[in-house]
Amino acid sequence: MDDDRPDVLLTGLLFYDLVLTGLGKPPTAGEEIWTTGMGCGPGGIANLAVAASRFGLRTSLATVFGDDFYGEYCRDVLCDQEEIDLSLSRTADGWPTPVTVSLATGQDRALVTHGQEPPYSQDVLMGDPPEARTALVHIEAEPREWIAKAAANGTHVYADVGWDPTQKWSQDLLDQLALCHAFLPNETEAMAYTRTDTAVAALGTLAELVPVAVVTRGGDGAVAVDQTTGEYAEVPALAVDVLDATGAGDVFGASFVAASLGGWPLAERLRFAVLAAGLSVQRHGGALAAPGWYGVDRWWRSQTDPELRRAYGFLADRVPADVGPPVRHAPVTPPARQH
């Protein structure tokens, strides 16, 4: 099999994200609030792409850029700075790049987005998808044809799912898991789709539908089952101060894939993903908050807590000798302190 095939194949909607932090409380109608912090950068599907690329994975992204300032900026960052393959992507004349303003308050956020339906669908962008080791996908009510084609190519499909605004949580969506190697919902989504009342119960149901099932639990960590190895794992979250949770789930997913491609035991894969997500929420924005190997290495070298040193001792053998240059985080005001 061709060793030059992508490690990760991605498609989805890209956004230019403007994140405002330090608000204290959400604004009310007619009110003006001055904020103490701001960051900007690519968002949406870029969160997954950058997180994967920063762990040294060959990442191929199929998305649409508008022919405007925001699209040009995002393309430059993803291609030139993050070295993501954009050969499957397109620039659409006269179509505005979606822009999201994120108002981060405490550990939550409110989003306001300007955008239009993209002129090219995921299936048009992908066509006959290239062979890839994995694909990171977001499954929706309407199945995407390219996912079945990718699975038929031997690509391992890692899927997540979003909030159902209708709150019907149709179990028909779970039929798509037949194409998937792994499914990584959060506990709210997992319990709603499986009609269960605990994350562990939801995991049990999902484990019957997909080889690898993971349920993320926010501040409570994550649980997972790998039917291919017979492993079960449950790990706690890191105790961190959350600056901006945008894209944390995407960082978790990309990190889990990176560790899975390395053939790590399930507990190590989960701890690694929890760590990467925990590091990301301490930075502004989604995509450019991803820590990559450089950020993980910095954390591990500075770690003095004996329990964490023991729990994450596997990093001594997993972190590559060359972790690359410092990752570039989102432009922010005030400037972030260097760690």
C-alpha positions as CSV (number, residue, x, y, z in Angstrom):
1,M,0.0,0.0,0.0
2,D,1.3,3.5,-0.8
3,D,3.2,4.9,2.1
4,D,2.5,8.4,0.8
5,R,-1.3,8.2,1.4
6,P,-2.7,10.7,3.9
7,D,-2.8,9.8,7.5
8,V,-6.0,11.8,7.9
9,L,-8.6,12.8,5.4
10,L,-11.0,15.6,6.3
11,T,-13.8,17.6,4.8
12,G,-16.3,20.2,6.3
13,L,-17.1,23.8,6.7
14,L,-14.3,26.3,7.6
15,F,-14.9,29.4,9.6
16,Y,-12.8,32.5,10.5
17,D,-13.2,32.7,14.2
18,L,-13.0,35.8,16.3
19,V,-12.9,34.9,20.0
20,L,-13.6,37.5,22.8
21,T,-12.6,36.4,26.3
22,G,-12.7,38.0,29.8
23,L,-16.3,39.1,29.4
24,G,-17.4,38.1,32.9
25,K,-21.0,37.7,31.8
26,P,-22.9,37.6,28.5
27,P,-24.1,41.0,27.2
28,T,-27.8,41.8,27.3
29,A,-29.8,43.7,24.7
30,G,-28.7,47.3,24.4
31,E,-25.6,46.7,26.6
32,E,-22.0,47.3,25.6
33,I,-19.3,45.3,27.4
34,W,-15.6,45.9,27.1
35,T,-13.5,42.7,27.0
36,T,-10.0,42.1,28.2
37,G,-8.9,39.6,25.6
38,M,-9.3,38.7,21.9
39,G,-8.0,36.0,19.6
40,C,-8.6,35.1,15.9
41,G,-7.8,32.3,13.5
42,P,-9.2,29.5,11.4
43,G,-12.1,27.5,12.9
44,G,-14.6,24.8,12.1
45,I,-13.0,21.9,10.2
46,A,-9.7,23.7,10.6
47,N,-9.7,22.7,14.3
48,L,-9.4,19.0,13.4
49,A,-6.9,19.6,10.5
50,V,-4.5,21.7,12.5
51,A,-4.6,19.4,15.6
52,A,-3.8,16.4,13.4
53,S,-1.1,18.1,11.4
54,R,0.7,19.3,14.6
55,F,1.1,15.7,15.6
56,G,3.0,15.0,12.5
57,L,0.1,13.4,10.6
58,R,-0.1,13.9,6.8
59,T,-3.4,15.8,6.7
60,S,-5.5,16.3,3.6
61,L,-8.4,18.8,3.9
62,A,-11.3,19.3,1.4
63,T,-13.1,22.6,2.2
64,V,-14.3,25.8,0.6
65,F,-12.6,29.2,1.0
66,G,-14.3,32.5,0.1
67,D,-12.5,34.9,-2.2
68,D,-12.2,37.4,0.6
69,F,-9.8,38.5,3.3
70,Y,-10.9,35.8,5.7
71,G,-10.6,33.0,3.1
72,E,-7.2,34.1,2.0
73,Y,-6.0,34.4,5.6
74,C,-7.3,31.0,6.5
75,R,-5.8,29.4,3.4
76,D,-2.4,31.0,4.1
77,V,-2.4,29.8,7.7
78,L,-3.4,26.2,6.9
79,C,-1.2,25.7,3.8
80,D,1.9,27.8,4.5
81,Q,2.1,27.7,8.3
82,E,0.5,24.4,9.2
83,E,1.5,22.4,6.1
84,I,-1.9,20.9,5.4
85,D,-2.6,19.5,1.9
86,L,-5.4,21.7,0.4
87,S,-5.3,20.1,-3.1
88,L,-9.0,18.9,-2.6
89,S,-10.1,22.3,-1.5
90,R,-11.6,25.1,-3.6
91,T,-12.0,28.9,-3.6
92,A,-15.5,30.1,-4.4
93,D,-15.9,33.4,-6.3
94,G,-18.3,35.8,-4.6
95,W,-19.0,33.5,-1.7
96,P,-18.2,34.9,1.8
97,T,-16.1,32.8,4.1
98,P,-18.2,32.1,7.2
99,V,-17.2,34.2,10.2
100,T,-18.0,33.3,13.8
101,V,-17.8,35.6,16.8
102,S,-17.4,33.6,20.0
103,L,-18.2,35.2,23.3
104,A,-16.4,33.2,26.0
105,T,-17.7,33.5,29.5
106,G,-16.5,31.2,32.3
107,Q,-16.3,27.7,30.9
108,D,-19.0,28.2,28.3
109,R,-19.4,30.4,25.2
110,A,-22.0,31.9,22.9
111,L,-21.6,31.9,19.1
112,V,-22.8,34.3,16.5
113,T,-22.1,33.3,12.9
114,H,-22.4,35.0,9.5
115,G,-22.4,32.7,6.5
116,Q,-24.1,31.1,3.6
117,E,-24.5,27.5,2.4
118,P,-21.2,26.6,0.6
119,P,-21.4,26.2,-3.2
120,Y,-19.8,22.8,-3.1
121,S,-21.0,19.9,-1.1
122,Q,-18.7,17.5,0.8
123,D,-19.4,14.8,-1.8
124,V,-18.5,17.1,-4.7
125,L,-15.3,18.2,-2.9
126,M,-14.2,14.6,-2.2
127,G,-15.4,13.0,-5.4
128,D,-13.7,9.6,-5.3
129,P,-11.7,10.1,-2.1
130,P,-8.0,9.2,-2.1
131,E,-6.9,6.2,-0.1
132,A,-6.1,7.4,3.4
133,R,-5.2,5.6,6.7
134,T,-8.0,7.4,8.6
135,A,-10.8,9.9,8.0
136,L,-12.2,12.2,10.7
137,V,-15.9,12.8,9.9
138,H,-18.9,14.5,11.4
139,I,-22.0,12.3,10.8
140,E,-25.3,14.0,10.2
141,A,-28.9,12.9,9.5
142,E,-28.2,12.8,5.8
143,P,-25.4,10.3,5.0
144,R,-22.5,11.5,2.9
145,E,-21.6,9.3,-0.1
146,W,-17.9,9.9,0.3
147,I,-17.8,8.3,3.7
148,A,-19.0,4.9,2.3
149,K,-16.4,5.2,-0.5
150,A,-13.6,6.0,1.9
151,A,-14.6,3.0,4.1
152,A,-14.6,0.8,1.0
153,N,-11.1,2.0,0.3
154,G,-9.9,0.5,3.6
155,T,-9.9,3.9,5.4
156,H,-10.6,3.7,9.1
157,V,-13.4,6.2,9.8
158,Y,-13.4,8.0,13.1
159,A,-16.7,9.8,13.6
160,D,-18.3,12.3,16.0
161,V,-21.7,13.9,16.0
162,G,-23.2,17.2,16.9
163,W,-26.1,18.6,18.9
164,D,-29.5,17.8,17.5
165,P,-31.5,21.1,17.5
166,T,-34.7,19.2,17.0
167,Q,-33.8,17.1,20.1
168,K,-35.4,14.1,18.5
169,W,-32.1,12.2,18.6
170,S,-33.2,9.8,15.8
171,Q,-31.5,6.5,16.2
172,D,-31.5,6.1,12.5
173,L,-28.3,8.2,12.6
174,L,-26.5,5.3,14.4
175,D,-27.0,3.2,11.3
176,Q,-24.0,5.1,9.8
177,L,-21.8,3.6,12.4
178,A,-21.6,0.4,10.3
179,L,-19.1,2.3,8.2
180,C,-17.1,3.5,11.1
181,H,-14.1,2.1,13.0
182,A,-14.6,4.5,15.9
183,F,-17.3,6.8,17.3
184,L,-16.4,9.6,19.8
185,P,-19.5,11.5,21.0
186,N,-19.8,13.5,24.2
187,E,-21.8,12.1,27.0
188,T,-24.9,14.2,26.3
189,E,-25.0,13.1,22.7
190,A,-24.2,9.5,23.6
191,M,-26.9,9.2,26.2
192,A,-29.5,10.9,24.0
193,Y,-28.9,8.7,20.9
194,T,-28.7,5.5,23.0
195,R,-31.7,6.3,25.3
196,T,-29.5,5.6,28.3
197,D,-28.9,7.7,31.5
198,T,-25.2,7.3,32.2
199,A,-22.1,7.6,30.0
200,V,-21.0,4.1,30.8
201,A,-24.4,2.7,29.8
202,A,-24.3,4.6,26.6
203,L,-20.8,3.3,26.0
204,G,-22.0,-0.3,26.4
205,T,-24.7,0.3,23.7
206,L,-22.3,2.0,21.3
207,A,-19.7,-0.8,21.7
208,E,-22.1,-3.2,20.1
209,L,-22.3,-0.9,17.0
210,V,-18.7,0.1,16.3
211,P,-15.2,-1.5,17.1
212,V,-14.0,1.4,19.1
213,A,-16.4,3.5,21.2
214,V,-15.4,6.6,23.2
215,V,-17.6,8.9,25.3
216,T,-16.1,12.2,26.4
217,R,-17.3,13.6,29.7
218,G,-15.8,17.2,29.8
219,G,-14.5,17.8,33.3
220,D,-15.0,14.2,34.2
221,G,-12.6,12.9,31.5
222,A,-13.5,10.1,29.1
223,V,-14.4,6.4,28.9
224,A,-13.8,4.0,26.1
225,V,-14.0,0.4,24.9
226,D,-11.9,-1.2,22.1
227,Q,-13.6,-4.4,20.9
228,T,-10.6,-5.2,18.7
229,T,-8.3,-5.6,21.7
230,G,-10.8,-6.2,24.5
231,E,-9.7,-3.1,26.4
232,Y,-11.8,-0.8,28.6
233,A,-10.4,2.4,29.9
234,E,-11.6,5.3,32.0
235,V,-9.4,8.4,32.6
236,P,-10.0,11.7,34.5
237,A,-9.7,15.1,33.0
238,L,-6.8,17.4,33.8
239,A,-7.4,20.2,36.4
240,V,-6.9,23.3,34.2
241,D,-8.1,26.9,34.1
242,V,-10.3,27.1,31.0
243,L,-9.7,30.2,28.9
244,D,-11.6,29.1,25.8
245,A,-13.1,25.7,25.2
246,T,-13.6,26.2,21.4
247,G,-12.4,23.2,19.5
248,A,-11.4,21.1,22.5
249,G,-13.5,18.1,21.3
250,D,-11.7,18.4,17.9
251,V,-8.3,18.4,19.5
252,F,-9.4,15.3,21.5
253,G,-10.5,13.5,18.4
254,A,-7.3,14.3,16.4
255,S,-5.1,13.3,19.3
256,F,-6.9,10.0,19.8
257,V,-6.4,9.3,16.1
258,A,-2.7,10.1,16.3
259,A,-2.2,7.8,19.3
260,S,-4.3,5.1,17.6
261,L,-2.1,5.2,14.4
262,G,0.8,4.7,16.8
263,G,-0.8,1.5,18.1
264,W,-0.9,2.6,21.7
265,P,-2.9,0.8,24.4
266,L,-6.4,2.3,24.9
267,A,-5.7,3.9,28.3
268,E,-2.7,5.7,26.8
269,R,-4.7,6.9,23.8
270,L,-7.4,8.3,26.1
271,R,-4.9,10.0,28.5
272,F,-3.1,11.5,25.5
273,A,-6.3,12.9,24.0
274,V,-7.5,14.2,27.4
275,L,-4.1,15.9,27.9
276,A,-4.1,17.6,24.4
277,A,-7.6,18.8,24.9
278,G,-6.8,20.1,28.3
279,L,-3.8,22.1,27.0
280,S,-5.9,23.5,24.1
281,V,-8.5,25.1,26.4
282,Q,-5.8,27.3,28.0
283,R,-5.4,29.2,24.7
284,H,-7.6,31.4,22.5
285,G,-9.5,30.0,19.6
286,G,-9.9,26.5,18.2
287,A,-7.4,25.5,15.5
288,L,-4.4,27.4,16.6
289,A,-4.8,26.4,20.3
290,A,-3.9,22.8,19.4
291,P,-0.7,21.9,21.3
292,G,1.0,19.5,18.9
293,W,4.1,17.5,20.0
294,Y,5.8,20.7,21.0
295,G,3.2,21.6,23.5
296,V,2.9,18.1,24.9
297,D,6.7,17.9,25.3
298,R,6.8,21.2,27.1
299,W,4.1,20.1,29.5
300,W,5.7,16.7,30.2
301,R,9.2,18.3,30.8
302,S,7.7,20.8,33.3
303,Q,5.5,18.3,35.1
304,T,6.4,17.9,38.8
305,D,3.2,16.4,40.2
306,P,4.1,12.8,41.1
307,E,0.6,11.4,40.3
308,L,0.6,13.0,36.9
309,R,4.2,11.9,36.3
310,R,3.1,8.3,37.0
311,A,-0.1,8.5,35.0
312,Y,1.6,10.0,32.0
313,G,4.9,8.2,32.3
314,F,4.3,6.6,28.9
315,L,5.1,9.9,27.3
316,A,8.8,9.4,28.0
317,D,8.7,6.7,25.3
318,R,6.0,8.2,23.1
319,V,7.2,11.8,22.5
320,P,9.4,11.9,19.4
321,A,13.0,13.1,19.7
322,D,12.2,16.0,17.3
323,V,9.1,17.8,18.5
324,G,9.4,20.5,15.9
325,P,9.5,24.3,16.3
326,P,7.2,26.1,18.8
327,V,3.6,26.0,17.5
328,R,2.1,29.4,16.5
329,H,-1.0,30.3,18.5
330,A,-3.8,32.7,17.6
331,P,-2.9,36.4,17.4
332,V,-4.3,37.8,20.7
333,T,-4.7,41.0,22.6
334,P,-3.2,41.3,25.1
335,P,-0.3,39.2,23.9
336,A,-0.1,35.8,25.5
337,R,2.7,35.1,27.9
338,Q,5.2,32.6,26.6
339,H,5.2,29.3,28.5
